[in-house]
Amino acid sequence: MSSLEEQIKICEEKSSVLEPNQEIRTDWFSQIQQFTHQYIDELQDAKAFIKTEAQPVYDFDPETTFSLEETLAELRHNFNDFGLRASSGGHVGYIPGGGIFPAGLGDLLAAVTNEYAGMYFGSPGAVTLENQLLDWVKSLFDFPEEAVGNLTSGGSIANLIALTAARDAKGIKNEKVPNAVVYMTLQVHHCIQKALRIIGLGDVVIRYIPMNDRHQLDIQFLEKQLQLDHDNHLQPFLVIGSAGTTDTGAIDPLEDMAVLSKKFDCWFHVDGAYGGFFYLLENLKPLFKGIEKADSLVVDPHKGLFLPYGLGVVLVKNKDSVFHSHHYTANYMQDAYGDGTINPADVSPELTKHFRGLRLWLPIKLLGIAPFKACLEEKILLTHYFREELVKLGFVVGPEPDLSVSYFYYPKDNLKQQNDFNRSFHLRLIQDGSVFLSSSTIDEKFVIRMAILSFRTKKRTIDRALDMIRSQLKIEN
Ligand SMILES: *Cc1c(COP(=O)(O)O)cnc(C)c1O
């Protein structure tokens, strides 16, 4: 053998572990299977939050190898014994996670097959599957077939793509930026302001429109402000509505906002990252009236469809405005163009991407959409149940929520006393951790916030929360 061939052989042998044989794969699978079963079975009784001074420690050294067994034990400890259990039904703070099991299998299949989901030319199978999902989301929200869409890593990137399209459609660049005006409430998710900065619109004028007592945008104020800005020769170009705000679950008056947007030649964007999928429920549809009139829409299956983190959706009606920033041809990609299909890479900053469609497609394929709807409805009912029981305990609850986010506080004679009490009461709840509730400040009031969206949150979870609240209340009072 030539020395070149010998060297190749040595490298081949040394790297052969990168393709473990069937026996090893079977062993690893069975260990992972055991871990998975144990993890899921323990979830029901596990604390939702663990507050501790200790910190996770990992034994990691790229020059050394470890067994899967010891590695799984290490992960179990570092995941389970610190902070928030995002997969637990007891996570009813922030916007809860979930992580339905078949989505995990979808991820596994996507990783093992590693289908190239960036371009149709590379994987017609993967891209067709993703485009089919996008067509389904379009039909759900009564968006036209010609709209384009993308499966993103989450709501933040989805919003970024939508706002970039708005910018390009309205030609907001260079000297136009300081005169351009965006309209939203202070309750929009902060990824909106962040996206504006990223896309070079940090210097636009932002008008925070006041809200009514249900935290929805006040449409009269919006109209006045649009007129005023128009009369003052500014350029109103973007109106942003929330279909379920993160803090209070409020849905803005979308229909009226759509009408005003049109009148003042503005792009109308709707962020439904938290609330969008409640549109699946027939009885809630009227709340979302006008959502179908949006120029762009964001929804987050890793919230409203209970998927593990890592999947958002953006839809944009004006294809050209999306292509303006994202469609690109390069010499080294010349084989990949010309078949007329819309490639994920034309609609997103990403080229090579995770084949993330499969994690949504597989669960719906196996289970159908009906259980998802029932679960969303259950979340709404549990929110009412929780609020009713809290009132019986003497708490004041926030205004009737549109969806499944609400808040409460224990009333005291004056605001300072009340805030002090509720702050320390909330700390106790965090210390307990059976169920995790977050906090917020609304109209200067410290409030305890509930967000019920995990598919694992059940009536028994809420009863557990109420038990925790009852016993901490006894101590605090
Ligand atoms: C969560 C959320 C976002 C951000 O989405 P990520 O998936 O966390 O990036 C945007 N808007 C709203 C209303 C949200 O609730």
The ligand as an ORCA input file, in Angstrom:
! r2SCAN-3c Opt
* xyz 0 1
  C     -43.221     34.532     22.851
  C     -43.638     35.680     22.066
  C     -42.803     36.219     21.067
  C     -41.401     35.738     20.852
  O     -41.396     34.470     20.317
  P     -40.183     33.455     20.595
  O     -40.740     32.197     20.028
  O     -39.973     33.429     22.068
  O     -39.006     33.959     19.855
  C     -43.315     37.233     20.287
  N     -44.542     37.721     20.493
  C     -45.368     37.252     21.445
  C     -46.730     37.841     21.611
  C     -44.938     36.218     22.278
  O     -45.759     35.742     23.234
*
